[in-house]
Amino acid sequence: YFRMIIRRLVFLFLTVSFILSSVFCALLQSMAMAAMKLFVTLLFLLFLVSPLTSAESTDFEYCNKKANYDVKVSQINITPFPVKGGRTTTFSIIADTGKNLTGGKLVIDVNYLFFHVHQETIDLCKETSCPASGDFVISHSQELPGFTPPGSYTLTMKMVDEKNKQLSCITFSFSISLFDEPQALSASS
């Protein structure tokens, strides 16, 4: 009789332990799922809000800070600013050179966050008057798709001559906004 009571107590103890551990695991999973949902929500909100707070982050840099490029960039103008999907945006790059540029191309790469999203190669003489020498302006207009996600983008532009010799390379960040507040933005290094 005493053994039967001990067996039942052990069985009851094991059953209660199993139930409590199951409840504890379910509670931990629920908390982990809630934490993950909160993290994803906060990350999404950060990407929505970041275009509103990063209007000053459009300064450009040379791709190689130690390089002595033949074409020196002094300023970038983005019109209208902030950039918005479904609208034509013009990127004007003010530069100068001691060479006489009779041709070449611009290779443009765009990254969204950490993802490469666009690349295009453009005839240099379609974006500026050729031959170009001294001070000149490269002006490229691009209509962005209406479904362009808001957030931070990085654009890298390489300029090469007819023989594929790199003349310049710059990179700059810009944001695509959800809201319409057209104005021009000018940035320099």
N, C-alpha and C positions, 0 to 999 in steps of 0.2 A: 504494500500500500504506500509506503514511504517512497519507493522508487517511482511509482506511477506519478506521485505528486511532483517529484523532482523533474521527471521527464516533461510533464505538462508545464511546469515553471520554465524549464529550458526552452521548450517549444514556444511558449508565450513570449519569453525574452527574445528569442530569435525572430519571431514574427514582428514584434514591436520594433526591434532594431532594423529589420528590413523595411518596414513601413516608414520609420523615421528617416532612414538613409535615402529612400526613394523621394520622400517629400523634400529633404534637404537638397538632393541633386536637382529636382525639378525647380526648386526655388533658385538655385545657382544658375541654371540654364535660363530661367526667366529673367534674372537680373543681367546675365550676360547678353541676352537678346535685347533687352531694354537699353543697355549701355551701347550696343552696336547701333541700334536705331537712332539713339541720341547722337552718336558720333557721325553717322551718315547725314542726319538732318543738319547738324552744325557745319559739316563740310560743305553741304549744298548751299547753305545760307552764306558761308564765307565766299563762295564763288559768285553768288548773286550780288553781294555787297562790295566785293573788291573793286569792280569797275567804278563805283561811286567814290572810292577813296584813293584811287591811284592816278589821278589826272596829272600829277607832277612827275610820274615815273617814265617820261618819254625821252629822257636824255639818251643820246646814242654813244656807242663806244666803237672803236675800231676793233675788228676781229683779232688782229695781232697788234698789240700796243707798241711793240718794238719795231714793227715794219715801217719802212719809209715809202709810203704809197705815192704813186705819181699823181693821183687825184686826191685832193684834200677836201673833206666835207666840213662845212662850217655850221650848217643849220638844216633842220628838218621841220617842215610845216605840214600839219595834218588838218585837212578841212573837209567837212565840218568835224568838230570835236565836241563831245565824245563820238567815237565811231559806233555806228549802229547797223545791225543787219538789215538788208533790204534797201539800203541806200548807197549811192555812189560816194566813195571817199577818195580824195586826192592826196597823195603823198608827194610833196615837192622837196627835192633835195638840192640845196644850194652848195655848190662846190667850185673848186678852181684847180687848174692844172697849168703846168709850163709846157705841156706837150700839145700837139695838134691832133686831136682825136677825129679820125675820119670814119670810124666805125667801131663796132664791138657789140657786146651784149651785157645785159643785166640778168643775173641769176638770182631769183628771189625764193627764199625758203621761209615758210611760216610754221611755227610751232604753237600749239594750244596746250598750256600746262606742260606736260612732258611728251606730248604726242605730235609727230610731224603730220601736218594736215594739208599742206599745199606747197607746190613748187611750180615755178614757171620761168621760162627764159624769154626775154624780151629784147628786140633789136634796139640798141642804144639810140640810134638816129631817129627812131619813132617817138622817143621820150624827150629828146632835146634836139636842137638844131646842129647839124653836122656840116662842116667841121666845127668842133668845139675846142676852144682854147681860152685861157684866162678864166674869168668868172663865167659860170654857166649854171643853168637850172635843169635838173631832171625832174619831170613831172609825170607821175603815173596815176591814172584814175582806175579804180576797181569797184565794181558794183558787187557788194557782198550779198550772198543769199539771205533771204528773209529769215531762214531758220538758223542763222549763225548763232551758236551758243555764246552767251555773255561770259566775260571773264578776261583773264590776262593772256595776251598773245606776245610772241617774240618774232620779229622779222629780221632776217639776215639778208643783206643785199651785197652780192659780189659783182664788181664791174671788171670785165676783161676786154682786151683789145681784139683785133681781128686774128691775131696769132695765139689767142687764149692766154696772154700774159695778164696776170691779175694787176689791175690798176688801183683798185680800192676794195675795201670790204668793211661794212659797218653792220652793227646790230643794235636794235632798239626794241623796247617794249611798248605796247599800247593796249588799251582795254576796249572791249566792246561792251556797250551799255544797253540796258533794257529801256532806258528813258531817253526822251528826245529833248536835248538842250544844245542845239547847234551853235557852235562857235569855233573859231580857228585856234589851233594850238601851234606854237612855235617852240622848238627845242634845239639846243646846241650843246656841244660837248664842253 
